[in-house]
Every structure is written in structure tokens, then in C-alpha cells.
Amino acid sequence: METAIPSPLKAEHDELHQELVKATKEPGKVGEAARAVAEVLHPHFVKEEEYALPPLGILKVLAEGKPVSDTEKVIEMTERLKSELPRMLEEHEAIVAELEKLAEVACEENKPEYARFAEKLILHARTEEDVLYPASIVLGEYIKSKQPRIPVRGRARQRRGGQFI
């Protein structure tokens, strides 16, 4: 399926999730801070995997000059991402704030692996903000621009989602 999260991104998400699960099982402040991260992160990851990252699966297909079969689905997901983007970025702020707390307590408790994990996840969030989310949105706009325009009563209208707009 073209509109699937590219396997490297999916693997990275899975790895980050596994590392967080491990951290939540730690005793003391590290476990407590990791559980706070998990509380804000999990619903966010679900949204990303539902509509923010799957459109990126068509990049390789487009780069190879092949036709994309799931255009309506891509447009639907990228439109949702566009409308939800302010909320997604707010969620990143909350996630990063909790990750900073995790990094701090991990240093205090001499558990540098969890501080490194927090730093890695903060970088991942920045990559999403600066690269992945914009790329998904641009893909949707590109796909929309390539859809055929159908003339209706002397003017062109674009067909989207089975309806003319």
C-alpha cells in the first residue's frame, strides 16, 4: 500500500515507543517522569500514524515517476494534518516539556541512557516539525495540483472526494 508510513519512520517510532515503555518501568523519579511523557505522547503518536506520516509513503513512488493510486486518501490525510497542525505543534510543546523533565531526573538519578533517550525524542519531534509534517502537507498540495480539472458551465472545477468543488 502506497499510503503507509515509510518503513524507516515506522521502525523509528516503534523503537522510541519501546524505549519509553522500558523507561516507564523504572522505579523512582525516572519512571514517574517517563510515565508523564507516555501520557502525552501516546495519543500524539496515534495521530501521527493515522494521518501525518502515511502520506510520506508515496514519496518514492512519485520520485520514480509512477502513478499514485491512493490520491484521495493522501489528500484527505494531508488536509486533516493541515487543520490539526496547530494542535499537533502544541502537543509537541507539552511532550518536549515532559521530556526535559525526564532528562533532568535521569541525570539526577545517574541514568544517562534515559537522558539520551529524551534528547533523541526531542530531536525526533523537531524533525517532524521541520521536515516530515511540511513534506506531508506539500505532498497533498502537489497531488491536488495534478488532479484533472473538469469544465462545468464554462469554468473548470476540480473533482475531489467524489464531489466537484
C-alpha positions as CSV (number, residue, x, y, z in Angstrom):
1,M,0.0,0.0,0.0
2,E,1.4,3.4,-1.0
3,T,-0.1,5.4,1.8
4,A,1.8,3.6,4.5
5,I,4.3,5.1,6.8
6,P,7.8,4.5,5.2
7,S,9.4,1.6,7.0
8,P,12.4,3.6,8.4
9,L,10.0,6.0,10.0
10,K,7.8,3.3,11.4
11,A,10.8,1.5,12.8
12,E,12.0,4.7,14.5
13,H,8.5,5.2,16.0
14,D,8.4,1.6,17.2
15,E,11.9,1.9,18.7
16,L,11.1,5.1,20.5
17,H,7.9,3.6,21.9
18,Q,9.9,0.5,23.1
19,E,12.5,2.7,24.8
20,L,9.7,4.7,26.5
21,V,8.0,1.6,27.7
22,K,11.3,0.5,29.3
23,A,11.7,3.9,31.0
24,T,8.1,3.7,32.4
25,K,9.1,0.6,34.3
26,E,12.0,2.2,36.1
27,P,11.5,2.9,39.8
28,G,11.6,6.4,41.3
29,K,11.6,9.7,39.5
30,V,12.7,8.4,36.2
31,G,9.8,6.0,35.9
32,E,7.4,8.7,37.1
33,A,8.7,11.2,34.5
34,A,8.6,8.6,31.8
35,R,5.0,7.8,32.6
36,A,4.2,11.5,32.3
37,V,5.9,11.5,28.9
38,A,3.9,8.4,27.8
39,E,0.6,10.1,28.9
40,V,1.1,13.0,26.5
41,L,3.0,11.1,23.8
42,H,0.8,8.1,23.1
43,P,-2.3,9.9,21.7
44,H,0.1,12.1,19.6
45,F,1.8,9.0,18.1
46,V,-1.6,7.6,17.2
47,K,-2.5,10.7,15.3
48,E,0.9,10.8,13.5
49,E,0.5,7.2,12.4
50,E,-3.1,7.7,11.4
51,Y,-2.7,10.7,9.1
52,A,0.5,12.7,9.5
53,L,3.1,10.2,8.3
54,P,1.4,7.8,5.9
55,P,1.3,10.3,3.0
56,L,5.1,10.1,3.0
57,G,4.8,6.6,1.7
58,I,4.1,8.0,-1.8
59,L,7.4,9.9,-2.0
60,K,9.3,7.1,-3.5
61,V,6.5,6.3,-5.9
62,L,6.4,9.9,-7.1
63,A,10.2,10.1,-7.4
64,E,10.1,7.1,-9.6
65,G,7.6,8.8,-11.9
66,K,4.9,6.1,-11.2
67,P,1.2,6.9,-10.7
68,V,-0.2,7.1,-7.2
69,S,-3.4,5.2,-6.7
70,D,-4.4,6.5,-3.3
71,T,-4.7,10.2,-4.2
72,E,-8.0,10.8,-2.5
73,K,-6.7,9.1,0.7
74,V,-3.5,11.2,0.6
75,I,-5.4,14.4,0.1
76,E,-7.8,13.5,3.0
77,M,-4.9,12.8,5.4
78,T,-2.9,15.9,4.4
79,E,-5.9,18.1,4.7
80,R,-6.5,16.7,8.2
81,L,-2.9,17.3,9.1
82,K,-3.1,20.9,7.9
83,S,-6.2,21.5,10.0
84,E,-4.7,19.8,13.0
85,L,-1.2,21.2,12.7
86,P,-1.5,23.9,15.4
87,R,-2.8,21.3,17.9
88,M,0.0,18.8,16.9
89,L,2.6,21.5,17.5
90,E,1.1,22.4,20.9
91,E,1.3,18.7,21.7
92,H,5.0,18.7,20.8
93,E,5.5,21.6,23.2
94,A,3.9,19.5,26.0
95,I,5.8,16.4,25.0
96,V,9.1,18.3,25.0
97,A,8.4,19.9,28.4
98,E,7.9,16.4,29.8
99,L,11.0,15.0,28.1
100,E,13.1,17.9,29.5
101,K,11.9,16.8,33.0
102,L,12.8,13.2,32.2
103,A,16.2,14.2,31.1
104,E,16.7,16.2,34.3
105,V,15.7,13.5,36.7
106,A,17.6,10.9,34.6
107,C,20.8,13.0,35.2
108,E,19.9,13.4,38.9
109,E,19.5,9.6,39.3
110,N,22.6,8.8,37.2
111,K,20.7,7.1,34.4
112,P,22.2,8.8,31.4
113,E,20.6,6.3,28.9
114,Y,17.2,7.9,29.7
115,A,18.6,11.4,29.3
116,R,19.9,10.4,25.9
117,F,16.5,8.9,25.1
118,A,14.8,12.2,26.0
119,E,17.2,14.1,23.8
120,K,16.7,11.7,20.9
121,L,12.9,12.0,21.2
122,I,13.1,15.8,21.3
123,L,15.2,15.7,18.1
124,H,12.6,13.4,16.5
125,A,9.9,15.9,17.4
126,R,11.9,18.7,15.7
127,T,12.4,16.6,12.6
128,E,8.7,16.1,12.4
129,E,8.0,19.8,12.8
130,D,10.7,21.0,10.3
131,V,10.6,18.2,7.7
132,L,8.0,15.5,8.0
133,Y,4.8,17.5,8.6
134,P,5.7,20.1,6.0
135,A,6.6,17.3,3.5
136,S,3.2,15.6,4.0
137,I,1.4,18.8,3.5
138,V,3.3,19.7,0.4
139,L,2.6,16.2,-1.0
140,G,-1.1,16.7,-0.5
141,E,-0.9,20.1,-2.3
142,Y,1.1,18.6,-5.1
143,I,-1.4,15.7,-5.6
144,K,-4.3,18.2,-5.6
145,S,-2.5,20.3,-8.2
146,K,-2.1,17.3,-10.5
147,Q,-5.8,16.3,-10.4
148,P,-7.7,16.8,-13.6
149,R,-9.9,19.9,-13.8
150,I,-13.3,19.2,-15.3
151,P,-15.1,22.1,-17.0
152,V,-18.6,22.8,-15.8
153,R,-20.7,25.6,-17.4
154,G,-17.7,27.4,-18.8
155,R,-15.4,27.1,-15.9
156,A,-13.1,24.5,-14.5
157,R,-13.9,22.7,-11.3
158,Q,-11.8,20.2,-9.5
159,R,-13.1,16.8,-8.5
160,R,-12.2,15.8,-5.0
161,G,-13.6,13.1,-2.9
162,G,-16.3,12.2,-5.5
163,Q,-17.7,15.8,-5.4
164,F,-16.9,18.8,-7.5
165,I,-15.7,21.9,-5.8
